[in-house]
Amino acid sequence: MPIKYDELMALKNLGQKYAYTDREVMLYAYGIGMGADPMDEKELAFVNEASATPRALKVVPTFASVAAWGAGPGEMNLKRVMVVDGERDHHLPQAAGRRPRTSPPIPAFSTFSTRATTRAR
């Protein structure tokens, strides 16, 4: 199956809508092994919002890579086992007064849109 380079590089998918809630955040954290030790308060912050003693639910930073699973620029007609996914960028809005080199924490629930394009480097 030959690759049609010009068609592939022209693919774009802008503004695709996604949403997630605390349910998906907690399931992801459980799925990667957080909360295995119920006495570890640091891990429990990622899998349980603690109704007895209120505590904010934390989001594992790698959740950003799966929150919009399936987002892509379009049908590429490629053998996926032969493709190397070289780069993904995640841009979160900067909070006022925050240092430029730090990212804000990922919220426990959100709606967002994606921008997927292909490019050569």
HELIX and SHEET records of a PDB file:
HELIX    1   1 TYR A    5  MET A    9  1                                   5    
HELIX    2   2 ASP A   22  GLY A   31  1                                  10    
HELIX    3   3 GLU A   41  VAL A   47  1                                   7    
HELIX    4   4 PRO A   61  SER A   65  5                                   5    
HELIX    5   5 ARG A   80  MET A   82  5                                   3    
SHEET    1   A 2 LYS A  12  TYR A  20  0                                        
SHEET    2   A 2 SER A 110  THR A 117 -1                                        
END                                                                             
